[in-house]
Amino acid sequence: MHLIIVEDLETDQRKLADLIRQDSASHEESVDLSFYASGEDFLAHYRPKSCDGLLLDILLGGMNGIEAARKVRELEPYLPVIFTTSERDYAVESFDVKPTDYLVKPLQQEKVARCMERLREYLSRPSSIPLSETSAWGHAEPVDVPFVEILYAQYANHIVDVHTTQGVFCTRQSFQDFAAQFPHTGRFCVCGRGLVINLSQVAKIKDNALLLKNGDVLDIPRSRKKEVQRAYTEWEFTRTRKGGWA
């Protein structure tokens, strides 16, 4: 695992590194750490796909950690970003960069260990679903669709239409084989025989319909309403309990 630490205080930088190394040693793992003392220096050397996680102090001199994270998000929208801070008042300001966790100073071994465990769990999951996309002319092209970009998928006439933030992908396969590829984290719910929904994209459930954050409305069978409502409630609880890592 390669982690980047951006921290301008040497004592805090050393403390965080020691706690991460202790946790990695307890799991008989090796961890590579890179260090930067400013957001400017970090961005000047940063290359996409070069690390597994980024730990950013919010209160850096010059460019602060939130500003640096915004630059990273332009290149890597799904990289785990963990903010370290002595202040608790930056949660709203940092919301738009979608941090995966916070570590509040003074740093504690228990909190760092919990954060590292969540990071391991996150990195161990498959990040995308491989599809053989079917074109209008019957040709098939392999494509990897990130799970986080999937809004929902519908099955009809042996074709699965996968609706994503980047458009719609069509693949010819059974719904059973398609649904079996999704991770069992609670994020995805099978709503009926031909519908899979990403619960993190649901704005609310009203009557017998799912209202998505992008404005789409999906009907669900009346017989499945309680089941879907329960899955959505459990997903929201799990995501809150895990600090957004679910």
Secondary structure, 3 states (H helix, E strand, C coil): CEEEEECCCHHHHHHHHHHHHHHHHHCCCCCEEEEECCHHHHHHHCCCCCCCEEEEECCCCCCCHHHHHHHHHHHCCCCCEEEEECCCCCCCCCHHHCCCEEEECCCCHHHHHHHHHHHHHHHHCCCEEEEEEECCCCCEEEEEEEHHHEEEEEEECCEEEEEECCEEEEEECCHHHHHCCCCCCCCEEECCCCEEEEHHHEEEEECCEEEECCCCEEECCHHHHHHHHHHHHHHHHHHHHCCCCC
